[in-house]
């Protein structure tokens, strides 16, 4: 056979033809058939032996009436084009209205195959050469059989069998009913047609906005709270990101970085394949009759903004709402079955483990002071036997405490944009800024025993933020070398004595 150049198809994932002889791709049991094809090809006229790339069908999308696909070993499914030009899955009872609209991406791919059916090669134009060995080509029991029906009454049946190129699976054997030729078709055509019925269903999008989250709750399957994180205040507060609490199974301020990670993971949750309606039999099959866990993501009412491709900042308003995912069994440890509303989907198991298997203690803040300098308005330090010291930050960049946005002047980055008053007298803002940054690095030394009762406070810090919030740090004797630490009245850790760095 002569070598010819083949046209590259524009449809996604279609690969150019890898030139192969038929005998090179037959299985060991089909060597005889391959030799027959090769020998007969030598005797054919030149125009028949030449490999060809071309089209079998070329129509407009609106001419497609329906498409039926049967995958090897599975029940067939049919999609029908409605009056609006949308593909809908046909109900099991064809006399009933079509079930649901096919996912737009899948519908476009299926339609493209049906109205622009192409081939990559022609191995032979003589049915007698390939039909006796149809089983060897995977055509006696095709990998996929597709029936395309058009509005003018024409019907085309396509059968796709085994790979014709074992090295990279770039093309497959294909026949068309009523046509004697044995074709090679690109892998993209097979992939588009070899679509699971479940993937036809449009996947509901989880509109989870991390910036609006104010409560994340993981419950046991019976509804008992396992772990919970709750925002103190409003999502619009400037220091909202630092104001999260672990609220179950204990109460304690949450670590900033851990909460950022949880919020980001919540925003990135994506439902996978549609499994079916939440009916009793399917719920049992997917382990959802007795769920493993329940994930609740609550969001405050608010606004979020994104920059469009045109560079325009678009603002979208959202009502208060909650997304609930009921988590059932998993499939091969890769995806879990989840119930969302009245439907069952798969969802990446690792994404869910971020919430269901996170130890609440690992999310508790290890830093004693969690208020960043640009959120700080004032500090009060009270210590037994010593003078009470207060610090007040007065912004000098023309902004009030409530709308201050930075702790340094943007034009002189090392110069604080506030004046610092200590007991009513001004001290160097740079000195206070440096001392505060050191204080932010102080971390606890260990965990207090369960049931520990806090003793009398010997040192107390009270921080007021620009958003009007108040945070406290109480230190009390724990043992000879450590102090018990209570943040906002909640004790969980201890700190080495003298571990709090000094303010000026």
Secondary structure, DSSP 8 states (H G I E B T S, - for coil): ----------STT--------GGGGS-GGGHHHHHHHHHHHHHS-HHHHS---EES----GGGEEEEEEEETTS--EEEEE-TTS-EEE--SSTTS----BB-HHHHHHHHHHHHS-EESEEEES-HHHHGGGTTTTT-TT-SEEEEEEETTS-EEEEEEEEES-TTT--EEEEEETT---EEEEEHHHHHHHS--GGGGB--------GGGEEEEEEEETTS-EEEEEEESS-TTSTTGGG-EEEEESS-EEB-HHHHHHHHHHHHT--EEEEEEE--HHHHHHTT-TT-SEEEEEEE-SEEEEEE-TTS-EEEEEE--EEEEEEEEEEETTTEEEEEETTEEEEEEHHHHHHHHT--GGGGB--BS----GGGEEEEEEEETTS--EEEEEEE-SS--TTT---SB-SSSTTSBSEEEEETTEEE-HHHHHHHHHHHTT-B--EE--TT-----EEEEEEEEETTS-EEEEEEEE-SSSEEEEEETTEEEEEEETT-S----
